[in-house]
């Protein structure tokens, strides 16, 4: 099918698309699967980018999550409502030749394409190579998100992966858990969400470069590498000194105290007191006011003693009482917050981190707000998450198709 534009295509897919945010005017194609790539695109959508969520004929895993909203025959998970709001939705069958042609028309009008798949999914099976894409749009920034990267050792880079696989292969999982227990993965989906941040910043770096040079590029985001880059001194200490950090549960691997999670009369309190804060803590907890507890080395050498003195003091206080007392003398500490605590916390409320918006399936939805805060171009929710194919017609008109062509694409199964 040849795309013939009968009328000049609109600037935005929808006429009611508002101008807001730091990324207004940027169009992002989102063809990713759970969780890293779509969440990166959601962050862009919250900043005003026009994000076109391209779903496959099969149901998206996040959309199909168990906890769901329903309205008539429509159904969407709460997770989908949270992390796909502001997006525009189209269902596209890439395996259909006409579907591939539709994708080509979207590529021509977009600035960034973010996808997540096993390497070779697009190039080997669908004939959608980076070279083919850049022939259509030389300035497009392509971001490939995968578990192990687009190249490398043949036995690895085409492996399937999930969040916990990235945690395991990066070495991150081995560092978490109790000293005498098994490795423990970090929830919820720590590697996925960290990868989202790397995905978006690299996409925007590529976009800035393309704006300056007119030349797009392909970006290879490997989930395990994103986590590996964030191991602090663990990797370099081993590579340089052969020093392997071992699991330390809720405490610092060095053995320094107080730096960890400690029991109170009614719960748990996280305390970090090294250097100056430790000296202030000594004045609050009489048993710690000893001359031998002075330096960071002392906090390691006498770490177990310090822990016992602190836990005895905490055992006489509730988590809230101890938190208030510690913060009053500028010792960093926080109760281990539950979702129930967060839902009623005044600071979350003051910073608009729990907000409401209208979703076409869920109605009035209460969920997570925006971070970070932009003083001049704040984010907003202007619409809920799209239903399957909700914006297919509008997206195709924007791409240059007329009504007759759209009907033919639907009849041929290329789009829904």
C-alpha positions in Angstrom: 0.0 0.0 0.0 1.3 3.5 -0.9 0.5 6.2 1.6 -1.2 9.1 -0.1 -1.9 12.1 2.0 -5.2 13.7 1.0 -4.9 16.5 3.5 -1.9 18.0 5.2 -1.4 15.8 8.3 -1.9 17.5 11.7 1.1 18.5 13.9 -0.2 16.3 16.7 -2.2 13.1 16.6 -5.1 14.6 18.6 -6.4 18.1 18.4 -6.9 18.1 22.2 -3.2 17.3 22.8 -2.1 20.1 25.2 1.2 22.0 25.0 3.0 21.4 28.3 6.2 20.0 29.8 9.9 20.1 28.9 9.4 17.6 26.0 6.5 19.2 24.2 7.0 18.8 20.4 8.9 15.5 20.7 7.3 12.4 19.3 8.3 9.0 20.8 7.3 5.6 19.4 6.9 3.0 22.2 7.0 -0.6 21.1 8.4 -2.0 24.4 7.3 -4.8 26.7 7.3 -4.9 30.5 8.7 -2.9 32.2 11.8 -0.9 31.3 11.1 0.6 27.8 7.4 1.5 28.4 8.1 3.2 31.7 10.9 5.3 30.1 8.2 6.3 27.5 5.8 7.1 30.3 8.3 9.5 31.9 8.5 11.2 28.5 4.8 11.4 28.2 4.5 13.0 31.7 6.9 15.7 30.4 4.7 16.5 27.4 6.1 14.3 24.7 3.7 12.8 22.2 4.1 9.1 22.9 2.5 6.6 20.6 2.1 3.3 22.3 2.2 0.5 19.7 0.6 -2.7 21.0 0.7 -6.1 19.3 -2.5 -8.1 18.4 -1.8 -10.1 21.6 -2.6 -8.5 25.0 0.1 -6.6 26.7 1.3 -8.2 30.0 0.9 -5.1 32.0 -2.5 -4.3 30.7 -3.6 -7.9 31.6 -2.3 -7.7 35.2 -4.9 -9.1 37.8 -5.8 -6.0 39.8 -8.0 -4.2 37.2 -10.6 -1.6 36.4 -13.6 -2.5 34.4 -16.2 -0.5 32.5 -18.6 -2.6 30.4 -16.5 -4.8 28.2 -13.4 -2.7 28.7 -10.8 -3.8 31.1 -7.4 -2.5 32.1 -5.1 -3.2 35.1 -4.3 -0.5 37.6 -0.7 -0.9 36.6 -1.5 0.0 33.0 -3.6 3.0 34.1 -0.6 4.2 36.1 2.3 3.7 33.7 0.6 4.3 30.3 -1.3 7.5 31.1 -0.9 10.3 28.6 0.0 7.9 25.8 -1.8 7.4 22.5 -2.7 3.9 21.6 -2.6 1.9 18.3 -2.7 -1.8 17.7 -0.4 -2.9 14.9 0.6 -6.3 13.4 4.2 -6.0 12.4 4.1 -9.4 10.7 1.5 -8.1 8.2 3.3 -6.4 5.3 0.8 -3.5 5.4 1.4 -3.2 9.2 5.1 -2.9 8.5 4.3 -0.1 6.0 2.2 1.7 8.7 5.2 1.4 11.0 7.4 3.0 8.3 5.0 5.9 8.1 5.2 6.4 11.9 9.0 6.3 11.8 9.1 9.1 9.3 7.3 11.4 11.6 8.9 10.5 14.9 12.0 11.7 16.8 12.7 8.7 19.0 11.8 5.0 18.8 12.2 2.9 22.0 11.8 -0.9 21.8 12.6 -3.8 23.9 13.1 -7.3 22.6 15.5 -10.2 22.1 18.1 -8.9 19.6 17.1 -10.0 16.1 13.4 -9.9 16.7 12.9 -6.9 14.4 15.8 -7.3 12.1 15.8 -11.1 11.5 12.1 -11.8 11.7 10.5 -8.6 10.4 13.1 -7.1 8.2 13.1 -3.9 10.3 16.8 -3.2 10.6 18.4 0.0 11.9 19.6 0.7 8.4 16.1 0.4 7.0 14.7 2.7 9.7 17.4 5.3 9.1 16.8 5.3 5.4 13.3 6.4 6.2 14.3 8.9 8.9 18.0 9.7 9.1 17.5 11.8 12.3 15.6 9.2 14.3 17.1 8.1 17.6 16.6 4.3 18.1 16.9 2.9 21.5 17.2 -0.9 21.8 16.5 -2.3 25.3 17.5 -5.9 25.9 18.8 -8.1 28.7 22.3 -8.6 27.4 22.8 -6.1 24.6 22.7 -6.2 20.8 26.1 -7.9 20.5 28.7 -9.8 22.5 29.5 -13.4 23.3 27.2 -15.5 21.1 26.1 -17.6 24.0 24.7 -14.6 25.8 23.5 -11.6 23.9 20.4 -13.3 22.3 19.2 -14.7 25.6 15.8 -13.8 26.9 15.8 -11.8 30.2 13.6 -10.3 32.9 14.3 -8.0 35.8 15.6 -10.6 38.2 17.8 -12.1 35.5 19.5 -8.7 35.1 19.9 -8.5 38.9 21.5 -11.9 38.9 23.9 -11.4 35.9 25.0 -8.0 37.0 26.2 -9.2 40.4 23.6 -7.0 42.2 21.5 -9.9 43.4 24.5 -11.6 45.1 25.0 -8.5 47.3 21.5 -8.6 48.8 20.2 -10.8 51.5 21.3 -11.9 54.9 24.9 -13.0 55.4 24.0 -16.6 56.2 21.1 -16.7 53.7 20.6 -17.0 50.0 20.9 -14.1 47.6 17.7 -12.0 47.6 16.3 -10.1 44.7 15.2 -6.6 45.2 11.5 -5.7 44.6 9.7 -4.3 42.7 11.5 -4.8 39.5 14.6 -2.8 40.5 16.6 -3.6 37.4 13.7 -2.8 35.1 13.1 0.6 36.6 16.7 1.5 36.7 17.0 0.5 33.1 14.1 2.8 32.3 16.1 5.8 33.6 19.1 4.8 31.5 16.9 4.4 28.5 15.3 7.8 28.7 18.4 9.8 29.5 20.3 8.1 26.6 17.3 8.7 24.3 17.4 12.4 25.1 21.1 12.5 24.8 20.8 11.0 21.3 18.0 13.5 20.5 20.1 16.5 21.5 22.9 15.2 19.3 20.4 14.7 16.4 19.1 18.2 16.8 22.7 19.5 16.6 23.9 17.4 13.7 20.8 16.2 11.9 22.0 12.6 12.3 20.3 10.0 14.4 21.9 6.9 15.9 21.1 3.6 17.5 21.6 3.2 21.3 22.2 -0.2 22.8 20.8 -0.4 26.4 21.6 -3.7 28.1 19.8 -4.2 31.4 22.6 -6.0 33.2 25.0 -3.2 32.3 22.7 -0.5 33.8 22.7 -2.4 37.1 26.4 -3.2 36.9 27.2 0.5 36.5 25.5 1.1 39.8 27.4 -1.2 42.1 29.3 1.6 43.8 32.8 0.4 44.9 31.9 -3.3 44.8 33.3 -3.9 41.3 36.4 -1.8 41.5 37.4 -3.0 44.9 37.4 -6.6 43.6 39.0 -5.7 40.3 41.8 -3.7 41.9 42.3 -5.3 45.3 40.6 -8.7 45.1 38.2 -7.5 47.9 34.8 -9.1 47.5 31.9 -7.5 49.3 29.7 -10.0 51.0 26.0 -9.9 51.8 25.3 -7.9 54.9 21.5 -7.9 55.1 20.1 -4.5 56.2 23.5 -3.3 57.4 26.6 -1.8 55.7 29.1 -4.5 54.5 31.9 -2.7 56.3 30.4 -3.5 59.7 30.0 0.2 60.6 27.1 1.1 62.8 24.7 2.8 62.9 24.0 2.4 59.2 21.1 0.1 58.6 17.6 -1.0 59.7 17.0 -1.4 63.4 14.1 -2.7 65.5 12.1 -0.3 67.7 9.3 -0.9 70.2 6.7 -1.2 67.5 8.5 -1.6 64.1 11.6 -0.7 62.2 13.7 2.4 61.8 16.4 3.1 59.2 19.3 5.1 60.6 22.4 6.4 58.8 24.8 8.1 61.3 28.5 8.3 60.2 30.9 11.2 60.8 29.1 14.3 62.1 25.7 12.7 62.5 27.3 10.0 64.7 28.7 12.6 67.0 25.3 14.2 67.4 23.7 10.7 68.0 26.2 10.2 70.9 24.7 13.1 72.7 21.2 11.7 72.3 22.0 8.1 73.3 24.0 8.2 76.6 25.5 4.7 76.2 27.2 5.8 72.9 28.9 8.8 74.5 32.3 7.1 75.0 35.8 8.3 74.0 36.6 5.2 72.1 33.7 5.9 69.6 35.1 8.8 67.6 36.1 8.0 64.0 34.6 6.0 61.2 37.2 3.3 61.9 35.9 3.2 65.4 32.4 2.7 64.1 33.6 -0.3 62.3 35.9 -1.7 65.0 33.2 -1.3 67.7 30.3 -1.7 65.4 28.6 -4.6 67.2 28.9 -2.7 70.5 27.4 0.4 69.0 24.6 -1.6 67.5 23.7 -3.2 70.9 23.7 0.2 72.6 21.5 1.7 69.9 19.0 -1.2 69.8 18.6 -1.0 73.6 17.8 2.7 73.3 15.3 2.0 70.4 13.6 -0.8 72.3 12.1 1.8 74.7 10.7 4.0 71.9 8.3 3.7 69.1 9.5 4.2 65.5 7.8 7.5 65.3 9.2 8.7 68.6 12.8 7.7 67.7 12.5 9.1 64.2 11.4 12.5 65.5 14.1 12.6 68.2 16.9 11.6 65.7 15.8 14.1 63.0 15.6 16.8 65.7 19.4 16.6 66.1 19.9 16.1 62.3 20.6 12.4 62.4 19.3 10.9 59.1 16.5 8.4 59.9 13.1 7.3 58.6 10.6 4.8 59.6 10.3 1.9 57.2 7.2 3.2 55.5 4.3 1.0 54.4 1.9 1.9 51.7 -0.6 2.7 54.4 1.9 5.1 55.9 2.6 6.8 52.6 -1.1 7.2 51.7 -1.6 9.5 54.7 1.9 11.1 54.9 1.8 14.9 54.9 5.1 15.3 53.0 3.8 13.1 50.1 0.7 15.2 50.1 2.7 18.5 50.2 4.8 17.4 47.2 1.8 16.1 45.2 3.2 12.6 45.0 -0.2 11.1 45.3 -2.5 12.6 42.7 -5.9 11.9 41.1 -6.7 11.9 37.4 -9.5 10.7 35.2 -9.2 7.4 33.3 -11.7 6.3 30.7 -12.0 2.8 32.2 -11.1 3.4 35.9 -12.9 6.7 36.3 -11.3 8.7 39.1 -7.9 7.1 39.7 -5.6 7.8 42.6 -1.9 7.1 42.0 1.6 8.3 41.8 2.6 11.9 41.0 5.6 13.3 39.1 9.3 13.3 39.8 11.4 15.4 39.5 9.7 18.8 39.7 10.2 21.3 36.9 9.7 24.9 37.9 9.0 26.2 34.4 7.6 23.2 32.5 5.8 21.0 35.0 4.4 17.6 34.1 0.7 16.8 34.1 -1.8 14.0 33.3 -4.0 15.2 30.5 -5.6 11.8 29.8 -5.7 8.3 31.1 -4.1 5.2 29.6 -5.4 4.3 26.2 -7.7 1.4 25.5 -6.6 -1.1 22.8 -6.5 0.7 19.5 -8.2 3.8 21.0 -6.2 6.2 18.8 -5.6 4.0 15.8 -7.6 6.1 13.4 -6.2 9.4 14.7 -2.6 8.1 14.6 -3.1 6.9 11.0 -4.6 10.3 9.9 -1.6 12.0 11.5 0.7 9.6 9.5 -1.0 10.6 6.3 -3.7 7.9 5.6 -7.2 8.7 4.5 -10.4 7.1 5.6 -10.5 4.6 2.8 -7.0 3.5 3.4 -7.7 3.1 7.1 -10.7 0.9 6.4 -8.6 -1.3 4.1 -5.9 -1.6 6.8 -8.4 -2.7 9.4 -10.0 -5.2 6.9 -6.6 -6.7 6.2 -5.8 -7.1 9.9 -2.8 -4.8 9.8 -4.3 -2.6 12.5 -7.1 -2.7 15.1 
